Amino acid sequence: MAGGKETPRQKMIGIMYLVLMAMLALNVSDTILNAFSIINNSLKTSTSNVNASLTQSVSAFEQTKMKENPVKAKPILDNIKKAQKLAGELEGMIQALKDEVIEKGDGIDPETGEIRKRDDLDISTHVIWNEGKGKGYALQKKINETREKLIGLLEPRDKSTVSFVLEANDSKKRTTSGTKADWVQSNFGDGTPLTAAVTILSKLQADSKNAENAIVRKFLSKMDEALVNLDKFTAVAVSPSSYVIQGQPYTSEVFLTAYDSQNNPDITVGGSKLSTKEGRGVYTVNTSREGEFKWKGKINVKQVDGTFKTYETAEQTYRVARPSAVVSPDKMNVFYIGVPNPVTVSAPGIAKEKLRVNMSGGSISGSNGSYTVRVSSGTQATVSVSAEDKGKVQSMGSSNFRIKKVPDPYATFAGSATGPVGRSSAVNASRLEAQLDNFDFELKFRVVKFNIAINKPGQDPLFYTSPDGSFSGQIKTAVNRLSPGDVVSFSSIVVNGEDGSTRQLKTGINVVVRGN
């Protein structure tokens, strides 16, 4: 009832409501309440027994099947754990609701083992139903979601073979008053004694455990289904030989095959048993001799009746050749100091990503057949190649290369190293240029120092030095005053290269200025 000051009429209605509740309580006899208590205890015992049996079965599965055939057993165990988790979450939610209403009913009497207020008609109704706003609606949603998720764990062909009563659907029947009571109201509405509500919750826990049991038992039975379950498909190409002479046709059969990925059959080649994984065997043989070799495989498959059926592969052929590696410089047959030397490395019959390449006399970097070599000194470098196959490394050979210095460039003034140059070209030149012709690398040099001499007819020569390789100050003034017939000479020319070297050129520049 609401608090605050009440009118005489409100007080009278309140008194009448209390009297009515007392009369309703008197109508719930101890015999009925005891019956609910007996049913509740029976439900809890049954749920406990199912749980103990289920725990023992799953534990036995983990101790035996997981060790005997882990590939097939693990997916089954994973689904079992999912089912147990789903059911466990629902049972935990129900237990929390039970604990709440029992606590509001003053708990359990230690002498009788019964809820102290087991005949209360308000507690469970208020907590669980509450005229459409109680916690029972979240429970109803959780029950139906759990049912759908449990069924969703099954394969389509198994869903119709499993049944359980875990569901919480609203009734389609109308009450005597003509209205439809929803699931929560039907189970926990007005007039539901507390002990009855607790019994219904225990029944829902039993339903959840039985649903879990049905799903888990279905998964446990999967281990004993047909011994050969073709669950994997793959396209296969089989060739009579892996070695073909140029001009001969290459032939291969292409088809679809299926296999049981969770069962490893007995596979042999030449009487030796192969290691198997996911239903497929792996044939590995040492190739210590050159030549052509043939082999056949046999597969023994156990049938449902316990007998074995043998299948034999077509004859397979492979050729073993001596290992060899090809190291090809992309530019020239030597390595040049100070520049990146591109190199291609390959080995017949070996995938490029399986190659391991190293060298002495320099450094090499790269992958998948494309590498770069750098050398800084010396006269010879060696590139060694090995290949990794199934954890083993085998040498494929090595190649030796000469190491050479990048040749000197030559300097030009106004585009020329000797002979006549036009006056306008000479005046417009801002510096000396260094060129490297007939060289496969794009390597640039820059003039950083030079001496210049200008000889004008009938005058004393003019001498200048550029400490930084530029035309500036007096040098630029002198160049701007060049006239036809003047002779310009450059000597002691020093250049810096992109290879990091600094060198003085052996030849200078001698040009004669001509008219435009």
C-alpha positions as MATLAB code, in Angstrom:
seq = 'MAGGKETPRQKMIGIMYLVLMAMLALNVSDTILNAFSIINNSLKTSTSNVNASLTQSVSAFEQTKMKENPVKAKPILDNIKKAQKLAGELEGMIQALKDEVIEKGDGIDPETGEIRKRDDLDISTHVIWNEGKGKGYALQKKINETREKLIGLLEPRDKSTVSFVLEANDSKKRTTSGTKADWVQSNFGDGTPLTAAVTILSKLQADSKNAENAIVRKFLSKMDEALVNLDKFTAVAVSPSSYVIQGQPYTSEVFLTAYDSQNNPDITVGGSKLSTKEGRGVYTVNTSREGEFKWKGKINVKQVDGTFKTYETAEQTYRVARPSAVVSPDKMNVFYIGVPNPVTVSAPGIAKEKLRVNMSGGSISGSNGSYTVRVSSGTQATVSVSAEDKGKVQSMGSSNFRIKKVPDPYATFAGSATGPVGRSSAVNASRLEAQLDNFDFELKFRVVKFNIAINKPGQDPLFYTSPDGSFSGQIKTAVNRLSPGDVVSFSSIVVNGEDGSTRQLKTGINVVVRGN';
ca = [
       0.000    0.000    0.000;
       1.111    3.556   -0.616;
       2.492    5.676    2.236;
       1.192    9.041    3.507;
      -2.191   10.097    4.882;
      -5.093    7.877    3.782;
      -8.811    8.556    3.590;
     -11.170    6.373    5.611;
     -12.217    4.620    2.378;
      -8.589    3.804    1.483;
      -7.972    2.442    4.971;
     -11.019    0.200    4.673;
      -9.914   -1.123    1.252;
      -6.488   -1.905    2.669;
      -7.942   -3.799    5.608;
     -10.203   -5.791    3.280;
      -7.166   -6.698    1.027;
      -5.259   -7.983    4.060;
      -8.194  -10.079    5.184;
      -8.560  -11.509    1.660;
      -4.854  -12.464    1.495;
      -5.145  -14.150    4.863;
      -8.134  -16.152    3.664;
      -6.259  -17.201    0.490;
      -3.296  -18.310    2.589;
      -5.584  -20.457    4.684;
      -6.785  -22.179    1.511;
      -3.265  -23.494    0.741;
      -3.135  -26.514    3.026;
       0.030  -28.005    4.471;
      -0.668  -31.157    2.469;
      -0.356  -29.259   -0.812;
       2.715  -27.389    0.366;
       4.327  -30.678    1.464;
       3.563  -32.154   -1.937;
       5.378  -29.302   -3.630;
       8.303  -29.845   -1.271;
       8.470  -33.559   -2.165;
       8.363  -32.822   -5.889;
      11.038  -30.164   -5.534;
      13.380  -32.542   -3.701;
      12.755  -35.227   -6.322;
      13.557  -32.821   -9.137;
      16.812  -31.767   -7.489;
      17.825  -35.397   -6.959;
      17.030  -36.284  -10.559;
      18.984  -33.275  -11.856;
      21.953  -34.204   -9.682;
      21.926  -37.804  -10.966;
      21.797  -36.697  -14.611;
      24.647  -34.272  -13.996;
      26.802  -36.962  -12.320;
      26.236  -39.410  -15.191;
      26.963  -36.745  -17.781;
      30.149  -35.637  -16.025;
      31.390  -39.228  -15.875;
      30.692  -39.802  -19.596;
      32.464  -36.623  -20.703;
      35.429  -37.386  -18.449;
      35.717  -40.893  -19.922;
      35.574  -39.418  -23.422;
      38.454  -37.056  -22.603;
      40.546  -39.851  -21.088;
      40.040  -42.358  -23.940;
      38.799  -40.945  -27.255;
      40.842  -37.747  -27.033;
      43.993  -39.857  -26.660;
      43.056  -42.523  -29.236;
      41.885  -40.194  -32.016;
      42.381  -36.528  -31.014;
      41.782  -35.196  -34.537;
      38.246  -36.582  -34.642;
      37.494  -36.233  -30.933;
      38.510  -32.592  -30.418;
      35.700  -30.998  -32.508;
      33.202  -33.222  -30.686;
      34.587  -32.206  -27.283;
      34.538  -28.535  -28.299;
      30.804  -28.760  -29.079;
      30.183  -30.605  -25.810;
      31.865  -27.782  -23.893;
      29.730  -25.225  -25.735;
      26.528  -27.106  -24.818;
      27.597  -27.351  -21.172;
      28.383  -23.641  -21.079;
      24.984  -22.679  -22.547;
      23.062  -24.917  -20.123;
      25.233  -23.839  -17.207;
      24.508  -20.148  -17.836;
      20.750  -20.816  -17.862;
      20.859  -22.972  -14.718;
      22.891  -20.274  -12.970;
      20.276  -17.640  -13.852;
      17.485  -19.875  -12.511;
      19.431  -20.588   -9.312;
      19.992  -16.869   -8.736;
      16.239  -16.285   -9.021;
      15.545  -19.180   -6.618;
      18.022  -17.806   -4.089;
      16.415  -14.363   -4.291;
      12.849  -15.486   -3.605;
      13.965  -17.932   -0.882;
      15.875  -15.124    0.816;
      12.792  -12.888    0.668;
      10.897  -15.805    2.242;
      13.217  -15.612    5.288;
      15.419  -18.445    4.036;
      15.417  -22.141    4.949;
      14.417  -23.337    8.397;
      17.315  -25.580    9.517;
      15.001  -27.747   11.622;
      12.417  -28.526    8.940;
      14.478  -27.925    5.799;
      11.560  -25.921    4.424;
      11.277  -22.276    3.371;
      10.018  -20.349    6.364;
       7.419  -18.486    4.330;
       6.700  -21.287    1.915;
       2.977  -20.437    1.850;
       3.576  -16.764    0.948;
       1.520  -15.742   -2.104;
       3.209  -12.405   -2.823;
       7.003  -12.869   -2.883;
       7.498  -14.976   -6.010;
       4.618  -13.290   -7.809;
       6.087   -9.846   -7.185;
       9.677  -10.786   -8.054;
       9.015  -13.027  -11.072;
       5.736  -11.774  -12.590;
       4.924   -8.312  -11.110;
       2.133   -7.703  -13.640;
       4.382   -8.001  -16.686;
       7.460   -6.284  -15.230;
       9.133   -9.066  -13.230;
      12.351  -10.964  -13.746;
      10.512  -13.920  -15.209;
      10.390  -12.294  -18.634;
      14.185  -12.178  -18.865;
      14.194  -15.818  -17.758;
      11.655  -16.734  -20.449;
      13.824  -15.081  -23.106;
      16.947  -16.850  -21.781;
      15.212  -20.257  -21.868;
      14.127  -19.885  -25.487;
      17.502  -18.487  -26.580;
      19.288  -21.398  -24.888;
      17.036  -23.895  -26.661;
      17.789  -22.358  -30.064;
      21.541  -22.209  -29.415;
      21.669  -25.824  -28.217;
      19.824  -27.023  -31.307;
      22.050  -24.774  -33.442;
      25.105  -26.784  -32.351;
      23.767  -29.836  -34.178;
      24.188  -30.663  -37.832;
      20.970  -30.245  -39.872;
      20.492  -34.006  -40.213;
      20.671  -34.464  -36.410;
      18.219  -31.770  -35.338;
      15.129  -33.903  -35.931;
      16.576  -36.812  -33.909;
      16.943  -34.902  -30.636;
      14.022  -33.774  -28.477;
      13.689  -32.089  -25.080;
      11.072  -29.997  -23.276;
      13.177  -26.933  -22.544;
      11.008  -24.066  -23.816;
       8.891  -21.218  -22.424;
       6.108  -20.342  -24.833;
       3.014  -18.308  -24.042;
      -0.202  -20.302  -23.839;
      -2.588  -20.100  -26.784;
      -5.585  -20.956  -24.588;
      -7.764  -18.300  -23.036;
      -8.605  -18.128  -19.345;
     -12.142  -18.329  -17.998;
     -12.256  -14.541  -18.130;
     -11.503  -14.561  -21.856;
      -7.930  -13.242  -21.640;
      -4.668  -14.953  -22.568;
      -2.139  -15.414  -19.772;
       1.496  -15.297  -20.846;
       4.035  -17.943  -19.754;
       5.304  -15.963  -16.772;
       1.823  -15.178  -15.457;
       0.695  -18.767  -15.998;
       3.531  -20.127  -13.853;
       4.148  -17.342  -11.332;
       1.018  -15.156  -11.358;
      -1.355  -14.257   -8.511;
      -2.023  -17.018   -6.019;
       1.282  -18.909   -6.544;
       2.733  -20.000   -3.198;
       6.456  -19.455   -2.765;
       7.194  -23.191   -2.477;
       5.319  -23.810   -5.734;
       7.356  -21.139   -7.537;
      10.603  -22.666   -6.249;
       9.437  -26.096   -7.438;
       8.704  -24.707  -10.916;
      12.189  -23.176  -11.009;
      13.683  -26.552  -10.014;
      11.692  -28.143  -12.842;
      13.197  -25.623  -15.282;
      16.680  -26.499  -14.033;
      15.896  -30.172  -14.633;
      14.665  -29.325  -18.144;
      17.908  -27.480  -18.820;
      20.034  -30.377  -17.562;
      18.015  -32.892  -19.614;
      18.420  -30.723  -22.733;
      22.156  -30.554  -22.109;
      22.218  -34.326  -21.644;
      20.373  -34.925  -24.939;
      22.760  -32.695  -26.903;
      25.908  -34.070  -25.278;
      24.792  -37.690  -25.784;
      24.218  -36.983  -29.469;
      27.754  -35.617  -29.811;
      29.245  -38.555  -27.882;
      27.546  -40.949  -30.309;
      29.324  -39.254  -33.219;
      32.553  -41.011  -32.266;
      30.997  -44.397  -33.048;
      29.463  -43.523  -36.413;
      30.689  -45.001  -39.718;
      34.434  -45.470  -39.685;
      34.885  -43.716  -43.017;
      33.132  -40.363  -43.250;
      33.983  -38.545  -46.468;
      33.964  -35.007  -45.114;
      36.758  -33.420  -47.172;
      36.942  -32.882  -50.914;
      39.896  -31.726  -52.987;
      40.938  -31.487  -56.621;
      43.849  -33.756  -57.579;
      46.147  -33.837  -60.600;
      48.155  -37.028  -61.156;
      50.879  -37.292  -63.817;
      52.526  -40.523  -64.996;
      55.916  -38.826  -64.687;
      57.326  -35.653  -63.170;
      60.058  -35.514  -65.830;
      59.382  -34.645  -69.480;
      61.837  -34.314  -72.403;
      61.446  -31.215  -74.577;
      59.144  -32.023  -77.511;
      57.231  -34.740  -75.644;
      53.624  -34.093  -74.496;
      52.932  -33.631  -70.800;
      49.880  -35.615  -69.590;
      48.034  -35.420  -66.285;
      44.721  -36.734  -64.910;
      42.602  -34.158  -63.063;
      39.706  -35.275  -60.841;
      37.846  -34.694  -57.560;
      38.602  -36.893  -54.570;
      37.108  -37.202  -51.077;
      38.612  -38.451  -47.817;
      37.899  -38.793  -44.096;
      39.926  -36.035  -42.406;
      39.200  -37.420  -38.917;
      40.305  -40.999  -39.516;
      43.808  -42.148  -40.498;
      43.792  -45.363  -42.589;
      46.692  -47.800  -42.971;
      48.739  -46.564  -45.975;
      51.859  -48.363  -47.231;
      54.393  -47.984  -50.049;
      56.609  -50.950  -50.806;
      55.470  -52.570  -47.565;
      56.501  -49.583  -45.414;
      53.776  -47.794  -43.470;
      53.414  -44.054  -44.075;
      52.754  -41.365  -41.484;
      49.225  -40.003  -41.886;
      47.496  -36.774  -40.953;
      43.849  -35.796  -41.484;
      43.251  -39.006  -43.429;
      46.138  -38.495  -45.868;
      49.504  -40.227  -45.957;
      52.837  -38.603  -46.764;
      55.394  -40.578  -48.805;
      58.965  -39.413  -48.247;
      62.068  -41.142  -49.599;
      65.763  -40.216  -49.585;
      67.126  -39.203  -53.000;
      70.770  -40.182  -52.668;
      71.040  -41.582  -56.221;
      70.349  -40.053  -59.609;
      67.925  -41.703  -61.989;
      64.257  -42.535  -62.560;
      62.198  -44.230  -59.818;
      58.684  -45.729  -59.673;
      56.338  -46.518  -56.785;
      52.746  -47.516  -55.870;
      50.728  -46.907  -52.718;
      48.223  -49.176  -50.947;
      45.431  -47.973  -48.641;
      43.728  -50.399  -46.251;
      40.339  -49.102  -45.079;
      38.441  -50.712  -42.231;
      34.789  -51.349  -43.044;
      31.847  -51.063  -40.634;
      31.685  -54.876  -40.339;
      35.325  -54.985  -39.199;
      36.830  -56.257  -42.457;
      39.424  -54.356  -44.508;
      39.311  -53.277  -48.138;
      42.517  -52.446  -50.057;
      42.852  -49.720  -52.677;
      45.975  -49.335  -54.862;
      47.235  -46.162  -56.552;
      48.397  -45.930  -60.154;
      52.145  -46.241  -60.700;
      53.997  -42.983  -59.996;
      57.350  -41.941  -61.516;
      59.900  -39.338  -60.454;
      63.423  -38.467  -61.590;
      66.319  -37.453  -59.331;
      68.879  -35.032  -60.791;
      72.159  -33.674  -59.443;
      71.675  -30.382  -57.553;
      72.841  -27.249  -59.346;
      72.412  -23.510  -58.928;
      72.570  -20.670  -61.432;
      73.793  -17.259  -60.241;
      73.397  -14.662  -63.004;
      74.554  -11.065  -62.640;
      71.860   -8.892  -64.190;
      74.324   -6.244  -65.449;
      77.849   -7.629  -66.042;
      79.973  -10.657  -65.131;
      81.789   -8.772  -62.388;
      80.819   -7.056  -59.134;
      81.681   -3.333  -58.949;
      82.761   -1.667  -55.739;
      80.404    0.827  -54.194;
      77.311    0.188  -56.343;
      74.320   -2.180  -55.948;
      74.950   -5.156  -58.243;
      71.629   -6.902  -59.099;
      71.819  -10.719  -59.224;
      69.286  -13.427  -60.141;
      69.616  -16.791  -58.387;
      67.769  -19.976  -59.360;
      68.063  -23.730  -58.991;
      66.297  -26.214  -61.307;
      63.464  -27.971  -59.506;
      63.676  -25.760  -56.399;
      61.147  -23.036  -55.561;
      62.802  -19.613  -55.339;
      61.436  -18.975  -51.863;
      63.235  -22.124  -50.637;
      66.686  -20.843  -51.640;
      69.221  -19.601  -49.128;
      71.893  -17.328  -50.575;
      75.036  -15.971  -48.881;
      78.428  -14.751  -49.997;
      82.002  -14.074  -49.005;
      83.890  -10.951  -50.056;
      80.793   -8.753  -49.784;
      77.155   -8.683  -48.689;
      73.990   -9.914  -50.405;
      70.342   -9.102  -49.677;
      66.988   -9.921  -51.245;
      64.652  -12.914  -51.630;
      62.671  -15.076  -54.060;
      65.433  -15.193  -56.675;
      66.181  -11.452  -56.853;
      69.182  -10.198  -54.882;
      71.554   -7.245  -54.587;
      75.307   -7.624  -54.029;
      77.522   -4.920  -52.523;
      81.312   -5.093  -52.382;
      83.742   -2.550  -50.938;
      87.178   -4.031  -51.668;
      89.060   -7.101  -52.808;
      89.479   -8.867  -56.126;
      87.081  -11.843  -55.874;
      83.721  -12.697  -54.257;
      81.904  -16.042  -53.954;
      78.110  -16.495  -53.919;
      76.933  -19.769  -52.329;
      73.427  -21.225  -52.729;
      71.642  -23.840  -50.618;
      68.029  -24.995  -50.490;
      65.756  -25.892  -47.589;
      63.289  -28.729  -48.082;
      61.195  -30.226  -45.260;
      63.556  -28.996  -42.579;
      66.758  -30.136  -44.309;
      69.307  -27.804  -45.937;
      71.300  -28.978  -48.989;
      74.102  -27.158  -50.806;
      73.270  -26.306  -54.422;
      76.681  -24.964  -55.451;
      78.608  -21.666  -55.610;
      79.924  -19.174  -58.194;
      83.016  -16.914  -58.174;
      83.021  -13.311  -59.441;
      85.735  -10.742  -60.032;
      85.612   -7.478  -58.103;
      86.465   -4.312  -59.988;
      86.527   -0.604  -59.318;
      84.042    1.541  -61.215;
      85.971    3.156  -64.143;
      86.841    6.867  -64.048;
      84.434    9.260  -65.725;
      85.632   12.132  -67.976;
      84.897   15.822  -67.510;
      83.306   18.193  -70.050;
      83.011   21.962  -70.364;
      80.014   23.261  -72.281;
      79.399   19.665  -73.431;
      82.894   19.037  -74.773;
      86.174   17.612  -73.445;
      88.307   18.824  -76.358;
      88.004   20.805  -79.551;
      85.924   23.905  -80.281;
      82.950   25.157  -78.232;
      80.581   28.017  -79.008;
      81.010   31.213  -77.006;
      77.373   31.299  -75.859;
      77.593   27.693  -74.612;
      80.803   28.492  -72.757;
      79.397   31.668  -71.148;
      76.206   29.872  -70.079;
      78.040   26.954  -68.428;
      77.702   27.032  -64.637;
      80.059   24.154  -63.773;
      82.009   21.224  -65.157;
      80.129   17.971  -65.796;
      81.422   14.418  -65.285;
      80.202   11.618  -67.565;
      80.580    7.851  -67.549;
      79.874    6.296  -70.923;
      79.381    2.613  -71.865;
      78.700    1.564  -68.271;
      75.600   -0.466  -67.380;
      75.045    1.146  -63.978;
      73.378    4.498  -63.525;
      76.186    5.981  -61.449;
      76.711    9.745  -61.219;
      79.845   11.764  -60.463;
      80.148   15.412  -59.450;
      83.153   17.706  -60.009;
      84.248   19.121  -56.645;
      87.582   20.794  -57.498;
      89.588   21.943  -60.528;
      92.208   24.401  -61.870;
      91.437   26.591  -64.899;
      93.782   28.408  -67.315;
      92.547   30.939  -69.917;
      94.898   31.896  -72.765;
      93.896   35.000  -74.754;
      95.883   35.811  -77.875;
      98.648   38.371  -77.161;
      97.959   38.336  -73.368;
      99.395   36.571  -70.342;
      97.466   33.433  -69.269;
      94.917   33.717  -66.426;
      94.996   31.021  -63.721;
      92.242   30.247  -61.192;
      91.358   27.446  -58.758;
      87.819   26.320  -57.742;
      87.855   24.665  -54.308;
      84.236   23.457  -54.568;
      83.829   22.698  -58.272;
      81.578   25.692  -59.025;
      81.938   28.681  -61.368;
      81.800   31.645  -59.018;
      83.564   34.950  -58.342;
      86.613   35.543  -60.552;
      86.094   32.289  -62.490;
      82.572   33.268  -63.554;
      83.756   36.785  -64.498;
      86.605   35.364  -66.579;
      84.281   32.894  -68.341;
      81.793   35.653  -69.144;
      84.640   37.599  -70.862;
      85.647   34.753  -73.153;
      86.118   35.723  -76.798;
      86.508   33.704  -80.013;
      90.039   32.316  -80.245;
      90.510   31.992  -76.465;
      91.889   28.649  -75.279;
      90.430   27.260  -71.986;
      92.177   24.437  -70.121;
      91.022   22.562  -66.983;
      93.405   20.408  -64.941;
      93.647   18.682  -61.524;
      89.936   17.816  -61.798;
      88.605   15.999  -58.702;
      85.205   14.212  -58.657;
      82.998   12.527  -56.052;
      80.978    9.458  -57.076;
      77.708    8.019  -55.771;
      79.757    4.962  -54.884;
      81.394    7.089  -52.161;
      84.754    7.382  -53.904;
      86.763   10.569  -54.479;
      89.194   10.478  -57.385;
      91.346   12.856  -59.462;
      90.878   12.430  -63.194;
      93.913   11.530  -65.272;
      92.851   13.696  -68.209;
      91.849   17.330  -68.301;
      89.896   19.536  -70.726;
      91.251   21.664  -73.576;
      88.792   23.639  -75.723;
      88.959   26.590  -78.134;
      86.205   29.218  -78.014;
      84.558   29.855  -81.367;
      81.954   32.380  -82.428;
      78.285   31.658  -81.790;
];
